[in-house]
Amino acid sequence: MPLSTTVRAALAVLSLAGAATSTLAQATFQPIDLGGAQGGLSVFCSHDGKAVSLSGAQGGIYRAMRWTELDGAVALAAPCTPNQAGESFAISANGRYVAGQAYPPGGSPAFLWSAASGLVEIGDMPGGPLACWPEAVSDDGQVVAGVGNWEPHFSGQAFRWTPGGGFAGLGYLRPHYTYSDAVAMTTDGSVIVGWSGLTGVEFRGFIWTQATGMVDLPAPPAFEGWYSPWGMTPDGAYIVGNYVHIDGSTIPIRWDSGGNILELGNVPGGPPVGAAWASSDDGNVIVGFDHYTYDATSESSIAMIWDPVNGPRDLKQVLEIEHGLNLTGWTLTSATDISGDGTVIVGFGVDPTGASACWKVEVPAKACTADINKDGLVDFADYLEFLNFFDAGC
């Protein structure tokens, strides 16, 4: 006998509510052992989360490293200079290439690392200080992007490097700007995002392709002179970053491939100063930091995680309350990267001994049966989809 509309609606609501309140399965929290070194700020993972590029400091010297579950943290030393210092700033989506900054005497050129070739210095853009900061590398290792001729007071130019063409400057968004920085690229290196501006005045986001050159990333509403992307999904579908609102708050945001902007908001309970660093492939799990404060002697922040149902939250609290992990003594300062499926998150913070440390979190994939249309939201559209399936008898 057919159910009445009222009964059908009640069953659907109960089904959705039950699924929406279910919790995730067991998660794991793993400090990344750097062999006695303290973890640096640059921690990034491959698309599957199985390889991590990072930096470790020991005795005042930074070492570029790559970590895997099998090999642990391995220093990426140049064959000719086994003890060469440096930092890792980027890893390809497939985990096979790492790009970073080498620290030989006389400057800090870019390097590119692979298991086959080891660490190879690729130099810097000509015409300025030898200070190159690579921030993205393609899956085939044939494209590296970042900022060259970098100086501490934001002077430098975004570049795209290839083995055949060397360093090519990408220019600036405005004729009077003095700085540009390429922060992320698609897996094939054809699309690059970054920011460009004038120190102390304004910074704006850009998208670059060979065909269009550098063009403005759509501006958030009511921004105060500054907005910037910090990460992009490997296919270019989503870009994440932040902007300064006219009220002075710094708000994490997400762009989609259509140029639409979604304000992610700030974690309640602290200074509204945050940013989004990275996103899952579907744009529905985003990580970064919030509650940032700074003075002459110290700085602090918390790792942030966002999803469309819960909004921005303190990652440590989520792991402790929803997953039952014991993180006593840990401070999770920032979540810097996430795997494509949203199950692996990496970042840095302070361990129970007070030392700077890198960490990796892994959570089982969340199966939300209430999200029937798989858009990352549990809403009325799912209820209608449920009724369609119910009427079809499947």
For each residue, the residues with C-beta under 8 A, 3 or more apart:
1:
2:
3: 7 8 11
4: 7 8
5: 8 9
6: 9 10
7: 3 4 10 11
8: 3 4 5 11 12 387 390
9: 5 6 12 13 383
10: 6 7 13 14
11: 3 7 8 14 15
12: 8 9 15 16 383 386 387 390
13: 9 10 16 17 383
14: 10 11 17 18
15: 11 12 18 19 369 370 386
16: 12 13 19 20 370 378 382 383 386
17: 13 14 20 21 370
18: 14 15 21 22 370
19: 15 16 22 368 369 370 371 378
20: 16 17 309 368 370 378
21: 17 18
22: 18 19 368
23: 322 323
24: 27 322 323 363 364 366
25: 363 364
26: 323 324 364
27: 24 319 323 325 361 362 363 364
28: 325 361 362
29: 319 325 327 359 360 361
30: 359 360 361 362
31: 351 357 358 359
32: 39 43 52 54 67 73 346 357 358 359 360
33: 72 73
34: 37 38 39 54 56 65 73 358
35: 56 72 73
36: 58
37: 34 56 57 58 63 65 73
38: 34 56 57 58 355 356 357
39: 32 34 43 54 55 56 57 348 356 357 358 359
40: 43 54 55 56 57 62 87 348 356 358
41: 55 334 336 348
42: 53 54 55 87 88 89 100 336
43: 32 39 40 52 53 54 336 337 346 347 348 358
44: 52 53 54 88 89 90 91 336 337 346
45: 49 50 51 52 53 91 337 338 339 344 346 360
46: 49 50 51 52 91 92 93 94 95 339
47: 93 94 95 234 339 340
48: 51 95 339 340 344
49: 45 46 338 339 343 344 346 360 362
50: 45 46 68 69 95 344
51: 45 46 48 66 67 68 91 95
52: 32 43 44 45 46 66 67 68 91 346 358 360
53: 42 43 44 45 64 65 66 67 88 89 90 91 98 100
54: 32 34 39 40 42 43 44 65 66 67 73 88 346 358
55: 39 40 41 42 62 63 64 65 86 87 88 100
56: 34 35 37 38 39 40 62 63 65 73 75
57: 37 38 39 40 60 61 62 63 356
58: 36 37 38 61 63
59:
60: 57
61: 57 58 85
62: 40 55 56 57 85 86 87 103
63: 37 55 56 57 58 75 76 77 85 86
64: 53 55 75 76 86 87 88 98 100 101 102 111 113 119
65: 34 37 53 54 55 56 73 74 75 76 88
66: 51 52 53 54 73 74 76 88 91 98 113
67: 32 51 52 53 54 71 72 73 74
68: 50 51 52 71 72 95
69: 50
70:
71: 67 68 74
72: 33 35 67 68
73: 32 33 34 35 37 54 56 65 66 67
74: 65 66 67 71
75: 56 63 64 65
76: 63 64 65 66 86 88 98 100 111 113 118 119
77: 63 81 82 83 84 118 119
78: 81 82 84 102 111 118 119 120 121
79: 82 118 119
80:
81: 77 78 84 104
82: 77 78 79
83: 77
84: 77 78 81 102 103 104 119
85: 61 62 63 102 103
86: 55 62 63 64 76 100 101 102 103 111 119
87: 40 42 55 62 64 100 101 103
88: 42 44 53 54 55 64 65 66 76 91 98 99 100 113
89: 42 44 53 99 100 101 133 134 135 146
90: 44 53 98 99 100 134 135 136 137 144 146
91: 44 45 46 51 52 53 66 88 95 97 98 99 137
92: 46 95 96 97 98 137 138 139 141 187
93: 46 47 139 187 234 340
94: 46 47 97 139 187
95: 46 47 48 50 51 68 91 92
96: 92 114 115 139 141
97: 91 92 94 112 113 114 137 138 139 141
98: 53 64 66 76 88 90 91 92 112 113 114 137
99: 88 89 90 91 110 111 112 113 134 135 136 137 144 146
100: 42 53 55 64 76 86 87 88 89 90 110 111 113 134
101: 64 86 87 89 108 109 110 111 132 133 134
102: 64 78 84 85 86 108 109 110 111 119 121
103: 62 84 85 86 87 108
104: 81 84 107 109 121
105:
106: 130
107: 104 124 129 130 131
108: 101 102 103 130 131 132
109: 101 102 104 121 122 123 124 130 132
110: 99 100 101 102 121 122 123 124 132 133 134 144 146 148 161
111: 64 76 78 86 99 100 101 102 119 120 121 122 134
112: 97 98 99 117 119 120 122 134 137 141 144
113: 64 66 76 88 97 98 99 100 117 118 119 120
114: 96 97 98 117 118 141
115: 96 118
116:
117: 112 113 114 120
118: 76 77 78 79 113 114 115
119: 64 76 77 78 79 84 86 102 111 112 113
120: 78 111 112 113 117
121: 78 102 104 109 110 111
122: 109 110 111 112 144 161
123: 109 110 130 132 166 167
124: 107 109 110 128 130 131 132 148 149 167
125: 128 132 148 149 157 159 167 169
126: 167
127: 149
128: 124 125 131 148 149 151 156
129: 107 149 150 151
130: 106 107 108 109 123 124
131: 107 108 124 128 148 149 150 151 156
132: 101 108 109 110 123 124 125 146 147 148 149 150 159
133: 89 101 110 146 147 148 150 156 181
134: 89 90 99 100 101 110 111 112 137 144 145 146 161
135: 89 90 99 145 146 147 181 182 183 184
136: 90 99 144 145 146 182 183 184 185 189 192
137: 90 91 92 97 98 99 112 134 141 143 144 145 185
138: 92 97 141 142 143 144 185 186 187 188 189
139: 92 93 94 96 97 187 188
140: 143 188
141: 92 96 97 112 114 137 138
142: 138 162 163 189
143: 137 138 140 160 161 162 185 188 189
144: 90 99 110 112 122 134 136 137 138 160 161
145: 134 135 136 137 158 159 160 161 182 185 189 192 194
146: 89 90 99 110 132 133 134 135 136 158 159 181 182 183
147: 132 133 135 150 156 157 158 159 179 180 181 182
148: 110 124 125 128 131 132 133 156 157 158 159 167 169
149: 124 125 127 128 129 131 132 155 156 157
150: 129 131 132 133 147 155 156
151: 128 129 131 154 155 156
152:
153: 199
154: 151 178 179 197 199
155: 149 150 151 178 179 199
156: 128 131 133 147 148 149 150 151 179 180 181
157: 125 147 148 149 169 170 171 172 179 180
158: 145 146 147 148 169 170 171 180 181 182 192 194 196 208 214
159: 125 132 145 146 147 148 167 168 169 170 182
160: 143 144 145 167 168 170 182 189 192 208
161: 110 122 134 143 144 145 165 166 167 168
162: 142 143 165 166 168
163: 142
164:
165: 161 162 168
166: 123 161 162
167: 123 124 125 126 148 159 160 161
168: 159 160 161 162 165
169: 125 148 157 158 159
170: 157 158 159 160 180 182 192 194 208 213 214
171: 157 158 180 213 214
172: 157 175 177 178 179 180 196 214
173: 177 180 196 197 204 206 214 216
174: 177 196 198
175: 172
176: 198
177: 172 173 174 180 196 197 198
178: 154 155 172 198 199
179: 147 154 155 156 157 172 196 197 198 199 203
180: 147 156 157 158 170 171 172 173 177 194 195 196 197 206 214
181: 133 135 146 147 156 158 194 195 196
182: 135 136 145 146 147 158 159 160 170 185 192 193 194 208
183: 135 136 146 193 194 195 228 229 230 231
184: 135 136 192 193 194 229 230 231 232 239
185: 136 137 138 143 145 182 189 190 191 192 193 232
186: 138 189 190 191 232 234 235 236
187: 92 93 94 138 139 234 235
188: 138 139 140 143
189: 136 138 142 143 145 160 185 186 192
190: 185 186 209 210
191: 185 186 207 208 209 232 236
192: 136 145 158 160 170 182 184 185 189 207 208 209
193: 182 183 184 185 205 206 207 208 217 229 232 239
194: 145 158 170 180 181 182 183 184 205 206 208 229
195: 180 181 183 203 204 205 206 227 228 229 241
196: 158 172 173 174 177 179 180 181 203 204 206 214
197: 154 173 177 179 180 201 202 203 204 226
198: 174 176 177 178 179 201 202 203
199: 153 154 155 178 179
200:
201: 197 198 225
202: 197 198 225 226
203: 179 195 196 197 198 225 226 227 228
204: 173 195 196 197 216 217 219 226 227 228
205: 193 194 195 216 217 227 228 229 239 241
206: 173 180 193 194 195 196 214 215 216 217
207: 191 192 193 212 214 215 216 217
208: 158 160 170 182 191 192 193 194 212 213 214 215
209: 190 191 192 212 213
210: 190
211:
212: 207 208 209 215
213: 170 171 208 209
214: 158 170 171 172 173 180 196 206 207 208
215: 206 207 208 212
216: 173 204 205 206 207 219
217: 193 204 205 206 207 227 229 239 255
218: 255 259 261
219: 204 216 223 227
220: 223 227 243 251 253 261 263
221: 261
222: 245 246
223: 219 220 226 227 243 244 245 246
224: 244 245 246 248
225: 201 202 203 244
226: 197 202 203 204 223 243 244
227: 195 203 204 205 217 219 220 223 241 242 243 244 253
228: 183 195 203 204 205 241 242 243
229: 183 184 193 194 195 205 217 232 239 240 241 255
230: 183 184 240 241 242 275 276 277 278 288
231: 183 184 239 240 241 276 277 278 279 337
232: 184 185 186 191 193 229 236 238 239 240 279
233: 236 237 238 239 279 280 281 283 340
234: 47 93 186 187 281 340
235: 186 187 281
236: 186 191 232 233 239 257
237: 233 256 257 281 283
238: 232 233 254 255 256 257 279 283
239: 184 193 205 217 229 231 232 233 236 254 255
240: 229 230 231 232 252 253 254 255 276 277 278 279 286 288
241: 195 205 227 228 229 230 231 252 253 255 275 276
242: 227 228 230 250 251 252 253 274 275 276 288
243: 220 223 226 227 228 250 251 253
244: 223 224 225 226 227 248 249 250
245: 222 223 224 248 249 250 251
246: 222 223 224
247:
248: 224 244 245
249: 244 245 266 272 273
250: 242 243 244 245 272 273 274 275 292
251: 220 242 243 245 263 264 265 266 272 274
252: 240 241 242 263 264 265 266 274 275 276 286 288 290 304 306 312
253: 220 227 240 241 242 243 261 262 263 264 276
254: 238 239 240 261 262 264 276 279 283 286
255: 217 218 229 238 239 240 241 259 260 261 262
256: 237 238 259 260 262 283
257: 236 237 238
258:
259: 218 255 256
260: 255 256
261: 218 220 221 253 254 255
262: 253 254 255 256
263: 220 251 252 253
264: 251 252 253 254 276 286 306 311 312
265: 251 252 306 311 312
266: 249 251 252 270 272 273 274 290 312
267: 270 274 290 291 302 304 312 313 314
268:
269: 291
270: 266 267 290 291 302
271: 291 292 293
272: 249 250 251 266 290
273: 249 250 266 290 291 292 293 301
274: 242 250 251 252 266 267 288 289 290 291 292 301 304 312
275: 230 241 242 250 252 288 289
276: 230 231 240 241 242 252 253 254 264 279 286 287 288 304 306
277: 230 231 240 287 288 289 334 335 336 337
278: 230 231 240 286 287 288 335 336 337 338
279: 231 232 233 238 240 254 276 283 285 286 287 338
280: 233 283 284 285 286 338 339 340 341 342
281: 233 234 235 237 340 341 342
282: 285 342 376
283: 233 237 238 254 256 279 280 286 376
284: 280 307 308 342 376
285: 279 280 282 305 306 307 338 342
286: 240 252 254 264 276 278 279 280 283 305 306 307 338
287: 276 277 278 279 303 304 305 306 315 335 336 337 338 345 347
288: 230 240 242 252 274 275 276 277 278 303 304 306 334 335
289: 274 275 277 292 301 302 303 304 333 334 335
290: 252 266 267 270 272 273 274 301 302 304 312 314
291: 267 269 270 271 273 274 300 301 302
292: 250 271 273 274 289 299 300 301
293: 271 273 299 300 301
294: 298 299
295: 298 299
296:
297:
298: 294 295
299: 292 293 294 295
300: 291 292 293 333
301: 273 274 289 290 291 292 293 333 334
302: 267 270 289 290 291 314 315 316 331 332 333
303: 287 288 289 314 315 316 332 333 334 335 347 349
304: 252 267 274 276 287 288 289 290 312 313 314 315 335
305: 285 286 287 312 313 315 318 335 345
306: 252 264 265 276 285 286 287 288 310 311 312 313
307: 284 285 286 310 311 376
308: 284 311 376 377
309: 20 376 377 378
310: 306 307 313
311: 264 265 306 307 308
312: 252 264 265 266 267 274 290 304 305 306
313: 267 304 305 306 310 317 318
314: 267 290 302 303 304 317 318
315: 287 302 303 304 305 318 319 332 335 345 347 361
316: 302 303 319 320 327 330 331 332
317: 313 314 320 321
318: 305 313 314 315 321 322 323
319: 27 29 315 316 322 323 325 327 361
320: 316 317 323 324 325 326 327
321: 317 318
322: 23 24 318 319
323: 23 24 26 27 318 319 320 363
324: 26 320
325: 27 28 29 319 320
326: 320
327: 29 316 319 320 330 332
328: 352
329: 351 352
330: 316 327 349 350 351 352 359
331: 302 316 349 350
332: 302 303 315 316 327 335 347 349 359
333: 289 300 301 302 303 347 348 349 350
334: 41 277 288 289 301 303 347 348 349
335: 277 278 287 288 289 303 304 305 315 332 338 345 346 347
336: 41 42 43 44 277 278 287 346 347 348
337: 43 44 45 231 277 278 287 345 346 347
338: 45 49 278 279 280 285 286 287 335 342 344 345 346
339: 45 46 47 48 49 280 342 343 344 345
340: 47 48 93 233 234 280 281
341: 280 281 344 365
342: 280 281 282 284 285 338 339 365
343: 49 339 362 363 364 365
344: 45 48 49 50 338 339 341 360 361 362
345: 287 305 315 335 337 338 339 360 361 362 363
346: 32 43 44 45 49 52 54 335 336 337 338 358 359 360 361
347: 43 287 303 315 332 333 334 335 336 337 358 359
348: 39 40 41 43 333 334 336 356 357 358 359
349: 303 330 331 332 333 334 356 357 359
350: 330 331 333 354 355 356 357
351: 31 329 330 354 355 356 357
352: 328 329 330
353:
354: 350 351
355: 38 350 351
356: 38 39 40 57 348 349 350 351
357: 31 32 38 39 348 349 350 351
358: 31 32 34 39 40 43 52 54 346 347 348
359: 29 30 31 32 39 330 332 346 347 348 349
360: 29 30 32 45 49 52 344 345 346
361: 27 28 29 30 315 319 344 345 346
362: 27 28 30 49 343 344 345
363: 24 25 27 323 343 345 366
364: 24 25 26 27 343
365: 341 342 343
366: 24 363
367:
368: 19 20 22 371 378
369: 15 19 372
370: 15 16 17 18 19 20 378 382
371: 19 368 374 375 376 377 378 382
372: 369 382 385 386 389
373: 381 382 385
374: 371
375: 371 381
376: 282 283 284 307 308 309 371
377: 308 309 371 381 382
378: 16 19 20 309 368 370 371 382
379: 382 383
380: 383 384
381: 373 375 377 384 385
382: 16 370 371 372 373 377 378 379 385 386
383: 9 12 13 16 379 380 386 387
384: 380 381 387 388
385: 372 373 381 382 388 389
386: 12 15 16 372 382 383 389 390
387: 8 12 383 384 390 391
388: 384 385 391 392
389: 372 385 386 392 394
390: 8 12 386 387 393
391: 387 388
392: 388 389
393: 390
394: 389
